């Protein structure tokens, strides 16, 4: 297992993911309305349209897919072997992406100087845009419970099995 390589790969996929999501959200925040706190979603005068859901699905698959392929290719290129070595390398990579999402998107973008550009039209002034409410109703649960204990292990296992199958 190469921890330095896992950290560097994690930084790379975090940059890809966060850069792409930030760009899309700044262009049209409605494409990721389903990633906002539930109360903001409910307060939106118009719920996500079928077209917005389709764009969301395509963008999510594309962005996460690029990160997944980058991660797999890097691990294959490095020649890391063994289920647990590959699993933990993947876990480190996706954990860094998760932390990047928390700090770069939830803390800096959604709570920083671009905050007004990511507000869903019709939900201006909603209480869940405030930092403490955003953290309580979305970010902390998502990034410190759901992701590290459910999402990241699941993706790491899938990635590990994929690498083991490709490596043969």
C-alpha positions in Angstrom: 0.0 0.0 0.0 1.3 3.4 -1.0 -0.3 6.0 1.3 1.4 9.0 -0.4 0.0 7.8 -3.8 -3.4 7.4 -2.3 -3.3 11.0 -0.8 -2.1 12.5 -4.1 -4.8 10.6 -6.1 -7.4 11.7 -3.5 -6.3 15.3 -4.0 -6.6 14.9 -7.8 -10.0 13.4 -7.7 -11.2 15.9 -5.2 -10.0 18.7 -7.5 -11.8 17.1 -10.5 -15.0 16.5 -8.5 -15.2 19.8 -6.6 -14.1 21.9 -9.6 -16.8 20.4 -11.9 -19.6 20.5 -9.3 -18.7 24.1 -8.3 -18.7 25.2 -12.0 -22.1 23.6 -12.6 -23.7 25.0 -9.4 -22.4 28.5 -10.2 -23.9 28.2 -13.7 -27.3 26.8 -12.6 -27.8 25.7 -9.0 -31.1 24.0 -9.8 -29.2 21.2 -11.5 -28.1 20.1 -8.0 -31.3 21.1 -6.1 -31.6 17.5 -4.8 -28.2 18.0 -3.0 -29.5 21.0 -0.9 -31.1 20.6 2.5 -34.6 19.1 2.3 -36.3 22.2 3.6 -34.7 24.3 0.9 -35.9 21.8 -1.7 -39.4 22.0 -0.3 -39.3 25.8 -0.2 -38.4 26.0 -3.9 -41.4 27.4 -5.8 -40.7 24.9 -8.6 -39.5 21.4 -7.8 -36.8 19.8 -10.0 -38.2 19.3 -13.5 -37.7 16.0 -15.4 -35.1 17.8 -17.6 -33.2 19.0 -14.5 -33.2 15.6 -12.9 -31.9 14.1 -16.2 -29.1 16.7 -16.4 -28.3 16.0 -12.7 -28.2 12.2 -13.3 -25.9 12.7 -16.3 -23.6 15.1 -14.6 -23.4 13.0 -11.5 -22.5 9.8 -13.5 -20.0 11.8 -15.6 -18.3 13.5 -12.7 -18.1 10.6 -10.4 -17.3 8.3 -13.3 -14.3 10.4 -14.3 -13.1 10.3 -10.6 -13.7 6.5 -10.5 -11.8 5.8 -13.7 -8.9 8.1 -12.6 -8.7 6.2 -9.3 -8.9 2.8 -10.9 -6.3 3.6 -13.6 -3.9 5.0 -11.0 -4.2 2.0 -8.8 -3.7 -0.4 -11.7 -0.7 1.6 -12.9 0.8 1.5 -9.5 0.4 -2.3 -9.4 -1.1 -2.4 -5.9 -2.3 -5.9 -5.1 -4.3 -7.6 -2.5 -7.9 -6.9 -1.6 -7.2 -4.9 1.6 -4.3 -2.9 0.1 -6.5 -1.8 -2.8 -9.5 -1.2 -0.5 -7.7 1.1 1.9 -6.0 3.0 -1.0 -9.5 3.6 -2.4 -10.9 4.5 1.0 -8.2 7.1 1.4 -8.8 8.5 -2.0 -12.5 8.8 -1.7 -12.2 10.1 1.9 -10.1 13.0 0.6 -12.7 13.7 -2.1 -15.3 13.7 0.7 -13.3 16.1 2.9 -12.7 18.3 -0.1 -16.4 18.4 -0.8 -17.1 19.4 2.8 -14.5 22.1 3.0 -14.5 23.5 -0.6 -18.2 23.2 -1.5 -20.1 23.2 1.8 -17.8 25.6 3.8 -16.2 27.9 1.2 -18.6 27.9 -1.8 -22.0 27.6 -0.1 -21.0 29.8 2.8 -18.4 32.1 1.2 -18.5 35.0 -1.1 -20.3 33.1 -3.9 -23.2 32.3 -1.6 -25.6 34.5 -3.4 -24.9 32.8 -6.7 -25.9 29.3 -5.5 -29.2 30.3 -3.9 -32.1 28.5 -5.5 -34.4 31.2 -7.0 -37.4 31.7 -4.7 -35.6 30.4 -1.6 -33.6 33.6 -0.9 -33.3 34.2 2.9 -34.2 30.6 3.8 -32.9 29.7 7.3 -31.0 26.6 6.1 -28.6 28.8 4.1 -27.1 30.0 7.4 -23.9 28.2 8.2 -25.0 26.4 11.4 -28.3 25.2 9.8 -26.5 24.1 6.6 -24.0 22.1 8.7 -26.7 20.6 11.0 -29.3 19.7 8.3 -26.9 18.5 5.6 -23.1 18.7 5.7 -22.2 17.1 9.0 -24.6 14.1 8.5 -23.6 13.7 4.9 -19.8 14.0 5.2 -19.2 12.6 8.7 -21.8 9.8 8.9 -23.2 8.7 5.5 -20.1 9.1 3.4 -17.4 7.5 5.6 -19.5 4.6 6.9 -21.7 3.8 3.9 -20.8 5.5 0.6 -17.0 5.3 0.8 -16.7 1.7 1.9 -19.3 0.7 -0.8 -17.4 2.5 -3.6 -14.0 1.2 -2.3 -15.3 -2.4 -2.4 -16.7 -2.0 -5.9 -13.4 -0.3 -7.0 -11.4 -3.1 -5.4 -13.4 -5.8 -7.0 -13.1 -4.0 -10.4 -9.3 -3.7 -10.0 -8.9 -7.3 -9.0 -11.0 -8.4 -12.1 -9.0 -6.1 -14.4 -5.7 -7.1 -12.9 -6.0 -10.7 -13.8 
